[in-house]
Amino acid sequence: MVTSSLGSAAVHRTRPAGWVFRAVVSAHMAAIAGQPVFAGMYLTGDFDSLRWHAVGADVVTSIGYLQVIAAITVWVRLRQAWPFLATVAVVTAETVQYFAGLDGALWLHIPLGVMTVAALVVQFIAVWRQPLLRRESRDA
């Protein structure tokens, strides 16, 4: 247990906004994990998997935008900007990758997809590794 400058005990546990953010990041991670599987099945000749890959892209992108909203909430409520900055980077890459896939630019779509999955895995680990606590104001 840690005491603040006012002497009250501050418990190190994740706040509700942090739990919502963790849940959205986890859903995002689960959704994105299927994308390489569907793409690989398509590349091995199962052409119906392209439809599943497209539906998965819509789901992943939608969850990514929900993650932006959750990250804004974490920033406002918990005064932590890093989840928002990391989320914007991942979602921007996902959006570029989404449109590259629609245009058939596989030279960009595939490597950017690999980087996006890796970035989301790193973010998932970071979110679950330590509690998401409210940071105290520096001018208080």
N, C-alpha and C positions, 0 to 999 in steps of 0.2 A: 504494500500500500504506500502511496506517495501523498505527501501533504502539500498543499499549495501555500502561497505566501500568507493567505488568510487563516491557515491552520486547519481548514476542513480537509477531510480525507477524500481523495479522488481515486475512484476505482478504475483500473485499467481494463475497460471492456468496450467493445465496439458499440457505437450508438445506433439507433434505428436507421438513420440515413445510410450509415455504413453497411448495415445488413441488407438493405434494399439494393445498394450498389453491388455488394457481393453476389446477391441473387441474380442480378441482371448480367454481371460479368460471367457468372457460371452458366447461365442459359446461353449466352453468346458463345462461350467456349464449347458447349455441347453441340450447338448448331453448326459451328464452323468445322468441327471435327469430321462431320459427314461429307463435307465438300470434296476433299481429296479422294475419298472413297468413290463417290459418284463419278468424279472426273476420271479416275482410273478405270472404273468399270466401262465407261464410255469409250475410253481409248483402247480397251481390249476387245471392243466389238459389240458391247451391249448398248445399242443406240437408244433404247428407252431411258437409260441412265442420264442422258443429256437433259431430259425433261426434269428428272429429280434434281439434277445439279442446278437447273434454272430456278426451280421452286426453292431449293436450299439457299440460293443466292438472295432471293427475295426475303426469306426468313432471316438470314444472317444480317442483311442490310437493315431490316426493320428493327431487329434487336439492337443493332449498333446505334441507331438513332435514339432508341429508348435509353441506351447506356449514356448517351450524351446528356439527356435530361437528368438521369440519376447522378451523373458526375457534377452537373451544375448544382444539384441539391447538396451534394457532399461539400462542394466548394463554399456554398452559402452557409449551410448549417454547421459544418465542422471546420471551416476555414482552412481546408486543404485543397490546394490548386492542382497538385500533381495528378490526381485521378482524371480531372478534366483535360489537362494537357495531353496525357497519355491516350485518353479516349479519343480526343480530336485527331490525334496522329493516326490511330488505328482506323477510325471511321473514314478519314480522308483517303487513306490507302485503299480501304475496302470499296469506297465509291469509285475511285479511279479504276480499280481492278474490275468492278462490276461493269462499267461502261466499256472497258477494254475487252471483256468477254463478249459483250453484246456485239461489238464491232468485229469480233474474230481476231483481234490482235493478240494471238497466243504468245508472241515474243515478250509481251508485257504482262499479260494476264497470269501466266503460270509462275514466273519468278515473283511477281508482286503478291500472288496468292500464298506462296511459301513464306514470304516475309511477314505477311499479315497474320498468318496462323502462328508463326513464331512469336511475333509481338504480343498477340493476345495470350499466348501461354505464359509469357513473362509477366504480363499484367495480372493474369489470374493468380500466379504464384505470389506476386507482390501484395495483392489485395487480401489474400488469405494468410499471409505470413505473420502479419502483426495487426493488432486492433486498429480500427479507424476511429481515432479519438478526436475530440474537439480541441483545436489549438487555442490557447489563450491569446487574447489580443496583446500586442506588444506595447501599446500605448495606454493600457489599463493600469 
